[in-house]
């Protein structure tokens, strides 16, 4: 379980973590609305991965190739002679003396090979043959090269469920407070806007106490949050920094300053800055520590006591009876988050007094 980090911003953030975002708006109308409501938002967060891929490209390649072409020519005709061997035979009468002297004759066939020249006339002839030759041939060849390219891949899905509970709104009239949630990637931004005031000055201050959790389940991040919002009249909650404080009295170095109105914030939300000018120059110019003043809240009013004698120390005696100029700065630092802080220009006020130190 992770602690949820809420970003309360006065303006919409422009630094997006994810490519996708989601928003939700709910308008609260005081007693006319349910003081409990929820916002649901969903986004997808992406990350960049780099992959090596084979990218095709075309290259012109030239090579020498063996080719054959047919070449023909005409051979003229003529008389062609050659020698052939022919066998010729003839009958011969051969007589030989017989036993009594009389001739005895026989016929024998006698053969012999005789060379004979044979001639003939040949017509003209077209004679063809394949003749080799080399030719340069160029072609477009597809090749591949390795490139590293970025890819956006899903990192996680984000589901946000924010529950609101509104309290302390009974004294507010014409209330129209718009609550807005922005989910950008896995970062949540919450704010409010008071639209119910009759003038440009907001009618209320929305103070929030926020708690939440972040839990990963598979590829989904679940963000759950509880926002407890207290609505205060701005004129009451901010009175100490919007209305005048009265320098009531000063005696024996103890300055008494009255706030003739109700002080709504807690003591730990209010601090003071003192700038004291004397005839000899600047004597004090710093924040007051808790042990250097006393703030007392009463019914419908409050007062502040500051021991100038303690603060001036050994300089108090020589400065008694001399004129002083004092600036009392009141700083309001709400303990909880001010959801509509963008509607207020300042959270401090300077009060100026002239008096004689006694």
Protein Blocks (a to p, Z undefined) as FASTA:
>chain_A
ZZddddddfbdcfbdfbfbdcddddddehjmbcfbdcddddddddddddddddddddddd
dddddddddddddddddddddddddddddddddddddfkopacddddddddddddddddd
dddddddddddddddddddddddddddddddddfbdcddddddddehkllpghiacdddd
ddehjaccdddddfkbfblbdfbdcddddddddddehjaccdddddddddddfklmmmmm
mbccddfbdcehiacdddfbdcfbafklpccddddddfkbcfbdcdddfklcccdddehi
acddddfklmnmmmmmmmgoiacddddddddddfbdcfklmmpfbfcdcdddddddZZ
